[in-house]
Amino acid sequence: MGELVDALAVALKAGLGFQAVFLALLAIGINVQFGYAGLLNFGQIAFAMLGGYGIAISVSQWGLDFWVGVAVGILAAVVLALLLGLPTLRLRADYLAIATIAAAEGLRLLFRSVSATPVTNGTRGLSGFNADFVALAPWDTARRYGILGTQWSGAELWVTVVGWVLVALSCLLIWLLMRSPWGRVVKSIREDEDAVRSLGKNVYVYKMQALVLGGVLGALGGMVYALGTASANPDQYQNANTFLAYAALILGGAARVLGPVVGSMLMFFIIQFADTGLRTLIGNGVIPEDLLSATDVAQLRFVLIGLGLMLLLVFRPQGIFGDRREVMLDAR
């Protein structure tokens, strides 16, 4: 019983920690682009990488102020969105999907390349750039704090609290936007952009705005992750994270303000609980090691997540909070 409680505590911390914040901000950005505007962005992690490296490079390499690094990361995300959107948003949705996934992988390889090492420090990455941010904490960051049966360092708790504040503000912004004339036009573009164009609306501009907004939210997620880990390494920002964010969005419900947030929390809770629970069962001999070893658990937990998502798509494709009408998209 005690081991089950410990597993629940570890999973609860994972569902509330800064990793969940990182995934939630990625998913909120994708929700703006895909859920509301019908844009297929498969390179959201590229915006997160620019956000994280914007702070890391500005502070540790250029000696700039922390807040300047935040501005650099946001500006870099806006520039990337413009570079990706200008040539593709007038075309079919699959061109944007191809461009974004290629850009994400290309940027990751560029940042870990030998030629970029003087700026990005290559595969070793950058560290030690979050001191100014941690110093802003209103409590002792050297202490450990117990919350709901979980243990947090002061610095980790500060990053997590700030991260969830960003998530709350992002959700409020999306809620207000989607109830404004701008939001109604964006959702109409998702349904039938030709009809919107016939009413005199500049569909291209609205798509670009949605792409930029989603990219900036992704960059904020990358900043939270970089500050939480106190490091920025290119291999932390792989395309698998984008698809994990899509999975969280599908789980919570697309085109719902809180869908990506709840989906991200549940995703990390389930992943961590499956990992800890399976290892506990193996350690207690409930599951024979000949059948399943501890080294196989890391892969099996994602298999279980995949099976769960398949069942969700079969029996409730709109997700937990979604509306079935919202997934009947014609994303062109």
C-alpha positions in Angstrom: 0.0 0.0 0.0 2.8 2.4 0.9 4.5 1.8 -2.5 1.3 2.6 -4.3 1.0 5.9 -2.3 4.6 6.7 -3.3 3.9 5.9 -6.9 0.8 8.2 -6.8 2.9 11.0 -5.2 5.6 10.7 -7.9 2.9 10.7 -10.6 1.2 13.7 -9.0 4.4 15.7 -9.0 5.0 14.8 -12.7 1.4 16.0 -13.5 2.0 19.3 -11.7 5.7 19.9 -12.5 7.3 22.2 -15.0 7.5 19.4 -17.6 3.7 19.4 -17.6 3.7 23.2 -17.9 6.1 22.8 -20.9 3.8 20.4 -22.6 0.7 22.4 -21.8 2.1 25.6 -23.4 3.1 23.6 -26.5 -0.4 22.1 -26.7 -2.1 25.5 -26.1 -0.1 26.9 -29.0 -1.1 24.0 -31.2 -4.7 24.4 -30.1 -4.7 27.9 -31.5 -3.1 26.8 -34.7 -4.8 23.4 -35.3 -7.8 23.4 -33.0 -9.2 26.8 -33.8 -7.5 27.8 -37.2 -7.1 24.4 -38.7 -3.3 24.8 -39.3 -1.1 21.6 -39.3 2.0 22.7 -37.4 4.2 19.6 -36.9 7.2 21.6 -35.7 6.0 23.3 -32.5 9.1 22.1 -30.7 11.2 24.4 -32.9 9.5 27.4 -31.3 10.2 25.9 -27.9 13.9 25.5 -28.8 14.2 29.1 -29.9 12.5 30.2 -26.6 14.9 28.2 -24.4 18.0 29.0 -26.4 16.9 32.7 -26.6 17.5 32.9 -22.8 20.4 30.5 -22.7 22.5 32.2 -25.4 21.6 35.8 -24.4 22.6 35.2 -20.7 25.4 32.7 -20.8 27.1 33.6 -24.1 26.3 37.2 -24.7 26.2 38.4 -21.0 22.8 40.1 -21.5 20.0 40.6 -18.9 17.6 37.8 -18.3 14.6 39.8 -19.6 16.5 40.7 -22.8 16.9 36.9 -23.3 13.1 36.5 -22.9 12.5 39.2 -25.6 15.1 37.5 -27.8 13.4 34.1 -27.5 9.9 35.6 -28.3 11.3 37.6 -31.2 13.0 34.5 -32.6 9.7 32.6 -32.5 7.9 35.4 -34.3 10.6 35.5 -37.0 10.4 31.7 -37.5 6.6 31.8 -37.8 6.9 34.5 -40.4 9.6 32.5 -42.3 7.5 29.4 -42.3 4.1 31.1 -42.9 5.0 33.4 -45.8 5.7 30.8 -48.4 3.2 28.1 -47.2 0.0 29.6 -45.8 -1.3 30.4 -49.2 -1.0 26.7 -50.1 -2.6 23.5 -48.8 -2.3 22.5 -45.2 0.1 19.7 -45.9 2.8 22.1 -47.2 2.8 23.9 -43.8 3.1 20.5 -42.1 6.1 19.5 -44.2 7.8 22.8 -43.8 7.4 22.9 -40.0 8.5 19.4 -39.3 11.5 19.9 -41.5 12.4 23.2 -39.9 12.2 21.7 -36.4 14.6 18.9 -37.2 16.8 21.2 -39.3 17.2 23.7 -36.4 18.0 20.9 -34.0 20.7 19.6 -36.2 22.0 23.1 -36.8 22.2 23.9 -33.1 24.1 20.7 -32.3 26.5 21.1 -35.3 30.2 21.9 -35.1 29.8 25.2 -36.9 27.2 26.4 -34.3 29.3 25.3 -31.3 30.8 28.8 -30.5 27.2 30.0 -29.9 25.2 27.0 -28.8 28.0 24.9 -27.3 27.0 22.0 -29.6 25.9 18.7 -28.1 27.1 19.7 -24.7 24.5 22.5 -24.5 24.4 25.6 -22.2 23.8 25.8 -18.5 24.0 28.2 -15.6 21.7 30.9 -17.1 18.8 30.7 -14.7 20.4 32.3 -11.6 18.7 35.7 -12.1 15.3 34.1 -12.5 15.7 31.9 -9.4 16.8 35.0 -7.4 13.4 36.5 -8.0 11.7 33.8 -5.9 10.0 35.1 -2.8 11.1 32.1 -0.7 14.3 30.3 0.1 15.3 28.4 -3.0 17.8 26.3 -1.1 15.1 24.6 1.1 12.9 21.7 0.2 9.1 22.0 0.5 6.5 19.3 1.0 3.2 19.8 -0.9 0.4 17.2 -1.2 2.8 14.4 -0.3 5.4 15.5 -2.8 8.8 17.1 -2.3 10.0 20.2 -4.2 13.2 22.2 -4.2 12.7 25.9 -3.8 14.0 26.6 -7.3 11.9 23.9 -8.9 8.8 25.2 -7.1 9.4 28.7 -8.3 9.7 27.6 -11.9 6.6 25.5 -11.6 4.5 28.3 -10.0 5.6 30.9 -12.7 4.9 28.3 -15.4 1.3 27.7 -14.2 0.7 31.4 -14.0 1.8 31.6 -17.6 -0.5 28.8 -18.5 -3.4 30.5 -16.7 -2.7 33.8 -18.5 -2.4 32.0 -21.8 -5.8 30.3 -21.3 -7.4 33.6 -20.3 -6.0 35.2 -23.5 -7.3 32.4 -25.7 -10.7 32.5 -24.0 -11.0 36.2 -24.7 -9.7 36.0 -28.3 -12.0 33.2 -29.2 -15.0 35.2 -28.1 -13.9 38.2 -30.0 -14.6 38.9 -33.7 -11.0 37.8 -34.4 -11.7 34.4 -32.9 -14.9 33.9 -34.8 -13.1 34.6 -38.1 -10.3 32.2 -37.2 -12.8 29.4 -36.4 -14.7 30.2 -39.6 -11.5 29.8 -41.6 -11.1 26.3 -40.1 -14.5 25.3 -41.3 -14.5 27.0 -44.8 -11.8 29.5 -45.7 -13.3 30.1 -49.2 -16.6 31.3 -47.6 -14.6 33.6 -45.3 -12.6 34.9 -48.2 -15.8 35.6 -50.1 -16.9 37.9 -47.2 -13.9 40.1 -47.8 -11.6 38.8 -44.9 -7.9 38.4 -45.5 -7.6 34.7 -44.7 -3.8 34.8 -45.2 -3.3 37.4 -42.5 -5.5 35.7 -40.0 -3.7 32.4 -40.5 -0.4 34.1 -40.1 -1.6 35.7 -36.8 -2.7 32.3 -35.5 0.7 30.7 -36.5 2.6 33.5 -34.8 0.5 33.4 -31.6 0.8 29.6 -31.3 4.6 29.9 -31.9 5.0 32.5 -29.2 3.2 30.2 -26.7 5.4 27.4 -27.7 8.5 29.6 -27.1 7.2 30.4 -23.6 7.0 26.6 -23.0 10.6 26.2 -24.1 11.7 28.9 -21.7 10.0 27.2 -18.8 11.6 23.9 -19.7 15.1 25.5 -20.0 14.7 27.3 -16.7 13.4 24.2 -15.0 16.3 22.0 -16.1 18.8 24.9 -15.9 20.2 23.7 -19.3 19.6 24.0 -23.0 20.6 21.0 -25.1 19.5 20.5 -28.7 18.6 16.9 -28.1 16.0 18.0 -25.5 14.0 19.5 -28.3 13.1 16.5 -30.6 10.1 16.3 -32.8 8.6 13.6 -30.5 7.7 16.4 -28.1 5.5 18.0 -30.7 3.5 14.7 -31.2 3.3 14.3 -27.4 1.7 17.8 -27.3 -0.8 16.7 -30.0 -1.6 13.6 -28.0 -2.2 15.8 -24.9 -4.5 18.1 -27.0 -6.4 15.1 -28.4 -6.8 13.7 -24.8 -8.1 16.9 -23.4 -10.1 18.0 -26.4 -9.2 20.3 -29.3 -10.8 23.7 -29.6 -11.4 23.9 -25.9 -9.5 26.4 -23.7 -8.7 24.0 -20.9 -8.5 20.9 -23.1 -4.7 21.0 -23.7 -4.0 21.9 -20.0 -5.9 19.0 -18.6 -4.6 16.7 -21.3 -1.0 17.6 -20.5 -1.5 17.0 -16.8 -3.1 13.7 -17.4 -0.5 12.7 -19.9 2.4 13.1 -17.5 0.5 11.7 -14.6 -0.3 8.5 -16.5 3.2 8.2 -18.0 4.9 8.5 -14.6 2.3 6.4 -12.7 2.7 3.6 -15.4 6.5 3.8 -15.1 6.6 3.8 -11.3 3.8 1.2 -10.9 5.2 -1.3 -13.4 8.7 -1.0 -11.8 7.1 -1.6 -8.3 5.3 -4.7 -9.6 8.5 -6.0 -11.1 10.4 -5.4 -8.0 7.8 -7.2 -5.8 7.8 -10.2 -8.1 4.2 -9.7 -9.2 5.4 -9.4 -12.8 8.1 -11.9 -13.5 11.3 -10.4 -14.9 11.3 -13.0 -17.6 8.1 -11.5 -18.9 8.9 -7.8 -18.4 12.2 -6.3 -17.3 12.7 -2.9 -15.7 14.6 -1.7 -18.8 11.5 -2.4 -20.9 9.2 -0.3 -18.8 10.3 3.0 -20.5 9.0 1.7 -23.8 6.0 -0.1 -22.5 4.5 2.9 -20.9 4.3 4.7 -24.2 2.8 1.6 -25.8 0.0 1.8 -23.1 -0.4 5.5 -23.8 -0.8 4.7 -27.5 -3.4 2.0 -26.9 -5.3 4.4 -24.7 -5.3 7.1 -27.3 -6.5 4.6 -29.9 -9.4 3.7 -27.7 -10.1 7.3 -27.1 -10.2 8.1 -30.8 -12.5 5.2 -31.4 -15.0 5.8 -28.6 -14.6 9.6 -27.9 -12.7 11.3 -30.7 -13.4 14.8 -29.4 -11.4 14.1 -26.2 -12.5 14.5 -22.6 -13.9 18.0 -22.8 -14.2 18.4 -26.6 -17.2 18.7 -28.8 -17.6 16.2 -31.6 -18.5 19.0 -34.0 -15.1 20.6 -33.3 -13.1 17.7 -34.7 -15.1 17.5 -38.0 -12.5 19.7 -39.6 -11.7 20.5 -43.2 -8.2 21.7 -42.5 -7.0 22.9 -45.9 
